[in-house]
Amino acid sequence: MGSLSSAIIAVQSNLLVWGLSVSLLAATIALVLLWRQTRSGSRLQSSLRDANSQLNQLRGHDPLTGLMTRPEFELALDEAARACDHGPARLAVLCFGLDNFRQLNEAYGHQVGDALLVEAARRAIAAVGQPPAAARVGGGEFAVLVTADAAAAGLAAEQLLDSLHSPFLVNKLELHANASVGIAVYPDHGSRPRLLAHASLAMRAVKLGGGAGHAFFAAAMGVDLRDQAELLQDLRRAVERGQFELYYQPKIDARSLQITAAEALLRWKHPQRGMISPEVFIPLAERHGLIGSIGLWVIDEACRQAALWRERGLRMRVAVNISGHQLRHEQLVQQIEAALERNGIPPSRMTCEITESVAMEDTHQTRAAFERLRRAGLHISIDDFGTGYSSLAVLRRLPAAELKIDRAFVIDLATSAEARSIVQTIVQLANTLNLRVVAEGVETEAQRDQLVAMGCNELQGYLFAKPMTASSLAMWADADDDGADAAFRQSLFEVTANTPLES
């Protein structure tokens, strides 16, 4: 019995020891797990702190390009608009996107697409020429905020497009990407909340028209965007397909009623739509950056036609309209001189008509352009005069040869004392500055007589002749002996094959 009790006591003792060991082991395991959890939690806290630090650095910025996000851009736009409201400055939003980004992204993968976006954004911002606020507002779309009026914004858009023209080298691949740029100027093109949307809408219009260009926002874009896009595509093809033609309207000496010059007027005969008014397609060409190439075609064609007339014995000055875009182009004079030289026409035989609003842009660029035209020996006319707010100081510095009174004042001569006063003032101003005066839009004999009495030098309008084709003008010259009301000057209409060009 004693032995049994001793055995039981021994077993109990062993069980107690084993239980204590198990408890100690469990406690040890628990301590290890707790230590591991604490350590893991510490690492997690550290990771969270690092992530928060990075997020704070990137707050408001696109993680791919480092540019602003759309909300931050909107805040910057708000601040710039408030500053603009209290001063004379203008601001513009340029919204641009790569035309073929989706195709490139799908063909070469997201890594190549991302690298392409980063480089495109870098080039575009550098090309703008000032430290702008810039944002990535969509997958492959960006917005840039610049301090600029419409003219400067258009130049910035052209520089941006030029910067993207050269190939992109990504992962040993040579990629080519065109871009579409939409422009909205504040406050001209809408209220501050609508500015970015309007710039984006203008960009969409460019893309629908084939891309690779820029456009200013226009209210009609939201209504007939697709029709405009189709017309724009047709406009791009019009020159190469020979759909443009120049019509010519004579200018008449006010006293002798002899024809001294002809103004070249652009016409577009669309194969389906028929004759399209310049009031429709010229603004379209200006908005989408096509006016430069079209204007160059006009210069070349007018010079070519002047040479053909010269061969027939008809020498007279030919006038072409120069847009603000062309005037700001540094190669304009060289382009005109090349066209004149190709066709054997002296510079004095060409008139460059520049609207008053463009001429009065008293900027270094405009003054330099006029000086280049003067040195080239070209005849300069200020068109649509009286509709703007000309500065006499600016007008005195321009090397112009004539002022061309806007037709609105000529039409109202018989009924408006104010119109008569404006015309008389323009004539007196021109006499003071030793400039000739041309009045356009002359439709009645009463208007003609009043303008002659006021001292106008030349007249132009339906009273004498409507715009006509070059062949019709030549036929009219040939029939001059019939005693028409308006006759070609003998000094201009004669055999000139052996006459020096300068005569």
LUMVOZA-107931 format. One line per 3 residues: number of its first residue (from 1); their letters; for each residue x, y, z of C-alpha. Coordinates in steps of 0.5 Angstrom, whole numbers, always signed. Example, Ala and Ser with C-alpha at 12.3 -4.5 7.8 and 13.67 -1.06 7.14 Angstrom:
! residues 2
1 = AS = +25/-9/+16 | +27/-2/+14
END
This chain:
! residues 503
1 = MGS = +0/+0/+0 | +6/+5/+2 | +9/+3/-5
4 = LSS = +3/+5/-9 | +2/+11/-5 | +9/+13/-7
7 = AII = +8/+11/-14 | +2/+16/-15 | +6/+21/-11
10 = AVQ = +11/+21/-16 | +6/+21/-22 | +3/+27/-20
13 = SNL = +10/+30/-19 | +12/+28/-26 | +5/+31/-29
16 = LVW = +6/+37/-25 | +13/+38/-28 | +10/+36/-35
19 = GLS = +5/+41/-34 | +9/+47/-32 | +14/+45/-38
22 = VSL = +8/+46/-43 | +5/+52/-39 | +12/+55/-40
25 = LAA = +13/+53/-47 | +6/+56/-49 | +8/+62/-45
28 = TIA = +15/+62/-49 | +11/+61/-56 | +6/+67/-54
31 = LVL = +12/+71/-53 | +15/+70/-59 | +9/+71/-63
34 = LWR = +7/+77/-59 | +15/+80/-61 | +14/+78/-68
37 = QTR = +7/+81/-69 | +10/+88/-65 | +16/+87/-70
40 = SGS = +11/+87/-76 | +7/+92/-73 | +13/+97/-73
43 = RLQ = +15/+95/-80 | +8/+97/-82 | +8/+103/-79
46 = SSL = +14/+105/-82 | +12/+103/-89 | +6/+107/-88
49 = RDA = +10/+113/-85 | +14/+113/-92 | +8/+112/-96
52 = NSQ = +5/+118/-93 | +11/+122/-94 | +11/+120/-101
55 = LNQ = +4/+122/-102 | +5/+129/-99 | +11/+130/-104
58 = LRG = +6/+128/-110 | +0/+131/-107 | -3/+135/-113
61 = HDP = +1/+132/-118 | +1/+126/-123 | +6/+120/-121
64 = LTG = +8/+119/-128 | +10/+126/-131 | +10/+130/-124
67 = LMT = +5/+135/-127 | -1/+138/-124 | -7/+133/-123
70 = RPE = -14/+137/-126 | -16/+139/-119 | -10/+143/-118
73 = FEL = -10/+146/-125 | -17/+148/-124 | -14/+152/-117
76 = ALD = -8/+155/-121 | -13/+157/-126 | -18/+160/-121
79 = EAA = -12/+164/-118 | -10/+166/-125 | -17/+168/-127
82 = RAC = -17/+173/-121 | -11/+176/-123 | -13/+177/-130
85 = DHG = -20/+180/-127 | -16/+186/-124 | -11/+188/-130
88 = PAR = -10/+188/-137 | -7/+181/-138 | -10/+175/-142
91 = LAV = -9/+168/-140 | -10/+162/-145 | -11/+155/-144
94 = LCF = -8/+150/-149 | -11/+143/-148 | -7/+138/-153
97 = GLD = -7/+131/-154 | -3/+126/-158 | -7/+124/-164
100 = NFR = -4/+117/-165 | -3/+115/-157 | -8/+110/-157
103 = QLN = -5/+106/-163 | +2/+107/-160 | +0/+104/-153
106 = EAY = -3/+98/-156 | +2/+96/-161 | +8/+97/-156
109 = GHQ = +5/+97/-149 | +4/+101/-143 | +12/+102/-141
112 = VGD = +13/+105/-148 | +7/+109/-148 | +8/+112/-141
115 = ALL = +15/+114/-143 | +12/+117/-149 | +8/+121/-145
118 = VEA = +13/+123/-141 | +18/+126/-146 | +12/+129/-150
121 = ARR = +10/+133/-144 | +17/+135/-143 | +18/+138/-150
124 = AIA = +11/+141/-150 | +12/+145/-144 | +20/+147/-146
127 = AVG = +17/+150/-152 | +12/+154/-149 | +18/+159/-147
130 = QPP = +15/+161/-140 | +14/+157/-134 | +7/+155/-134
133 = AAA = +2/+151/-130 | +1/+145/-133 | -3/+138/-132
136 = RVG = -4/+132/-134 | -12/+132/-135 | -13/+125/-138
139 = GGE = -10/+119/-141 | -6/+122/-146 | -8/+129/-146
142 = FAV = -5/+135/-142 | -7/+142/-141 | -2/+148/-140
145 = LVT = -4/+155/-137 | +0/+161/-140 | +0/+169/-140
148 = ADA = -2/+170/-147 | -7/+174/-151 | -10/+170/-158
151 = AAA = -4/+172/-162 | +1/+170/-157 | -3/+163/-155
154 = GLA = -3/+161/-163 | +4/+162/-163 | +5/+158/-157
157 = AEQ = +1/+153/-160 | +5/+152/-166 | +12/+152/-162
160 = LLD = +9/+146/-158 | +7/+143/-165 | +14/+144/-167
163 = SLH = +17/+141/-161 | +13/+134/-162 | +15/+134/-170
166 = SPF = +22/+130/-169 | +22/+123/-167 | +21/+120/-160
169 = LVN = +27/+115/-158 | +24/+110/-153 | +27/+103/-152
172 = KLE = +31/+104/-158 | +24/+105/-162 | +24/+111/-166
175 = LHA = +16/+113/-166 | +13/+119/-169 | +7/+122/-166
178 = NAS = +2/+128/-168 | -2/+132/-163 | -8/+137/-163
181 = VGI = -8/+143/-159 | -15/+147/-157 | -14/+154/-155
184 = AVY = -19/+158/-150 | -17/+165/-148 | -20/+168/-142
187 = PDH = -25/+172/-142 | -26/+172/-149 | -28/+165/-150
190 = GSR = -32/+164/-144 | -32/+164/-136 | -27/+161/-132
193 = PRL = -31/+155/-130 | -32/+153/-138 | -25/+155/-140
196 = LAH = -21/+148/-140 | -28/+145/-142 | -28/+150/-148
199 = ASL = -20/+148/-150 | -22/+141/-150 | -27/+142/-154
202 = AMR = -23/+146/-159 | -18/+140/-159 | -23/+135/-160
205 = AVK = -25/+139/-167 | -18/+139/-169 | -18/+131/-168
208 = LGG = -24/+130/-172 | -21/+134/-177 | -15/+130/-178
211 = GAG = -11/+132/-172 | -4/+135/-173 | -6/+142/-172
214 = HAF = -9/+147/-167 | -16/+151/-166 | -19/+157/-162
217 = FAA = -25/+155/-159 | -31/+158/-162 | -39/+157/-160
220 = AMG = -41/+153/-166 | -36/+148/-164 | -41/+145/-159
223 = VDL = -47/+145/-165 | -44/+143/-171 | -37/+140/-169
226 = RDQ = -38/+134/-174 | -40/+139/-180 | -34/+143/-178
229 = AEL = -29/+137/-178 | -32/+135/-185 | -31/+142/-188
232 = LQD = -24/+142/-185 | -22/+136/-188 | -24/+138/-195
235 = LRR = -20/+145/-193 | -14/+141/-192 | -15/+138/-199
238 = AVE = -17/+144/-203 | -10/+146/-205 | -7/+140/-207
241 = RGQ = -14/+138/-211 | -14/+145/-214 | -21/+147/-211
244 = FEL = -18/+154/-210 | -18/+160/-215 | -17/+167/-215
247 = YYQ = -22/+172/-217 | -20/+180/-219 | -23/+186/-217
250 = PKI = -20/+192/-221 | -19/+199/-217 | -20/+205/-221
253 = DAR = -17/+212/-221 | -22/+216/-218 | -22/+222/-223
256 = SLQ = -20/+219/-229 | -24/+213/-228 | -18/+209/-231
259 = ITA = -16/+202/-228 | -10/+202/-224 | -9/+195/-220
262 = AEA = -13/+189/-218 | -14/+186/-212 | -14/+178/-211
265 = LLR = -20/+175/-208 | -20/+168/-206 | -25/+163/-208
268 = WKH = -27/+156/-206 | -31/+152/-211 | -32/+145/-207
271 = PQR = -34/+139/-211 | -40/+138/-207 | -42/+144/-203
274 = GMI = -41/+149/-209 | -38/+156/-208 | -36/+157/-201
277 = SPE = -36/+164/-198 | -29/+166/-195 | -33/+169/-189
280 = VFI = -34/+161/-188 | -27/+158/-189 | -22/+164/-188
283 = PLA = -24/+164/-180 | -24/+156/-181 | -17/+156/-184
286 = ERH = -15/+161/-179 | -17/+157/-173 | -14/+151/-175
289 = GLI = -7/+154/-177 | -8/+153/-185 | -8/+160/-187
292 = GSI = -1/+160/-187 | +0/+155/-193 | -7/+158/-196
295 = GLW = -4/+165/-196 | +3/+163/-199 | -1/+159/-205
298 = VID = -5/+166/-206 | +2/+170/-207 | +5/+165/-211
301 = EAC = -2/+164/-216 | -2/+172/-216 | +5/+173/-218
304 = RQA = +4/+167/-223 | -2/+171/-226 | +1/+178/-226
307 = ALW = +7/+175/-230 | +1/+172/-235 | -2/+179/-236
310 = RER = +5/+182/-237 | +6/+177/-243 | -1/+180/-246
313 = GLR = +1/+187/-245 | -3/+188/-238 | +2/+191/-233
316 = MRV = -2/+193/-226 | -1/+193/-219 | -4/+186/-216
319 = AVN = -6/+186/-209 | -6/+180/-204 | -9/+180/-197
322 = ISG = -4/+178/-191 | -7/+175/-185 | -4/+177/-178
325 = HQL = -1/+169/-178 | +3/+171/-184 | +5/+178/-182
328 = RHE = +8/+174/-176 | +12/+169/-180 | +19/+171/-180
331 = QLV = +20/+168/-187 | +14/+172/-190 | +18/+177/-194
334 = QQI = +23/+172/-197 | +17/+168/-199 | +14/+174/-203
337 = EAA = +21/+175/-206 | +22/+168/-208 | +15/+168/-212
340 = LER = +16/+175/-215 | +23/+173/-217 | +20/+166/-220
343 = NGI = +15/+170/-224 | +20/+176/-226 | +15/+181/-222
346 = PPS = +18/+188/-219 | +16/+188/-212 | +13/+195/-213
349 = RMT = +8/+192/-217 | +5/+188/-211 | +1/+191/-206
352 = CEI = +0/+187/-199 | -6/+189/-196 | -6/+188/-188
355 = TES = -12/+190/-184 | -12/+196/-179 | -13/+191/-173
358 = VAM = -7/+187/-175 | -3/+193/-177 | -4/+197/-170
361 = EDT = -1/+191/-166 | +4/+196/-164 | +9/+190/-162
364 = HQT = +16/+189/-164 | +14/+183/-168 | +9/+187/-172
367 = RAA = +14/+193/-173 | +20/+189/-175 | +15/+185/-180
370 = FER = +13/+192/-183 | +20/+194/-184 | +22/+188/-187
373 = LRR = +16/+189/-192 | +19/+196/-193 | +26/+194/-195
376 = AGL = +23/+189/-200 | +20/+195/-204 | +13/+192/-203
379 = HIS = +7/+197/-203 | +3/+197/-197 | -4/+198/-195
382 = IDD = -8/+199/-189 | -14/+195/-190 | -21/+196/-187
385 = FGT = -19/+203/-184 | -24/+206/-179 | -26/+200/-176
388 = GYS = -21/+200/-171 | -18/+204/-166 | -12/+207/-169
391 = SLA = -6/+210/-166 | -3/+216/-170 | +3/+215/-167
394 = VLR = +3/+208/-169 | +1/+210/-176 | +6/+215/-177
397 = RLP = +11/+209/-176 | +9/+204/-181 | +12/+205/-188
400 = AAE = +5/+204/-191 | +3/+207/-198 | -5/+208/-197
403 = LKI = -11/+207/-193 | -17/+203/-195 | -23/+206/-192
406 = DRA = -28/+200/-190 | -34/+199/-194 | -39/+200/-188
409 = FVI = -37/+207/-188 | -38/+208/-196 | -45/+204/-196
412 = DLA = -48/+209/-191 | -45/+216/-194 | -52/+218/-197
415 = TSA = -55/+217/-190 | -50/+218/-185 | -47/+224/-183
418 = EAR = -43/+220/-178 | -40/+216/-184 | -39/+222/-188
421 = SIV = -35/+225/-182 | -31/+219/-181 | -29/+218/-189
424 = QTI = -27/+226/-189 | -23/+225/-183 | -19/+219/-186
427 = VQL = -18/+223/-192 | -15/+229/-188 | -11/+224/-184
430 = ANT = -8/+221/-190 | -6/+227/-194 | -3/+229/-187
433 = LNL = +1/+223/-187 | +2/+223/-195 | -2/+217/-196
436 = RVV = -6/+215/-202 | -14/+213/-200 | -18/+208/-203
439 = AEG = -25/+207/-202 | -28/+200/-203 | -35/+198/-203
442 = VET = -37/+203/-208 | -44/+201/-211 | -48/+208/-213
445 = EAQ = -46/+214/-217 | -48/+218/-211 | -42/+215/-207
448 = RDQ = -37/+216/-213 | -39/+223/-213 | -38/+224/-206
451 = LVA = -32/+220/-205 | -29/+224/-211 | -31/+231/-208
454 = MGC = -28/+229/-201 | -21/+227/-204 | -21/+220/-205
457 = NEL = -15/+217/-210 | -18/+210/-212 | -25/+207/-212
460 = QGY = -27/+200/-212 | -34/+196/-212 | -39/+194/-216
463 = LFA = -41/+200/-219 | -35/+199/-223 | -34/+191/-223
466 = KPM = -35/+185/-219 | -30/+180/-218 | -28/+176/-224
469 = TAS = -24/+171/-226 | -17/+172/-229 | -19/+171/-236
472 = SLA = -25/+175/-235 | -21/+181/-233 | -16/+180/-239
475 = MWA = -22/+179/-244 | -25/+186/-241 | -18/+189/-242
478 = DAD = -18/+187/-249 | -25/+190/-250 | -23/+197/-247
481 = DDG = -23/+200/-254 | -31/+199/-254 | -31/+205/-249
484 = ADA = -33/+202/-243 | -34/+207/-236 | -28/+204/-233
487 = AFR = -22/+204/-238 | -15/+201/-237 | -9/+206/-237
490 = QSL = -5/+207/-243 | +1/+206/-239 | -1/+200/-236
493 = FEV = -4/+197/-242 | +1/+196/-248 | +6/+192/-251
496 = TAN = +11/+191/-245 | +15/+185/-248 | +22/+190/-249
499 = TPL = +20/+194/-243 | +25/+194/-237 | +21/+191/-231
502 = ES = +23/+197/-227 | +19/+202/-232
END
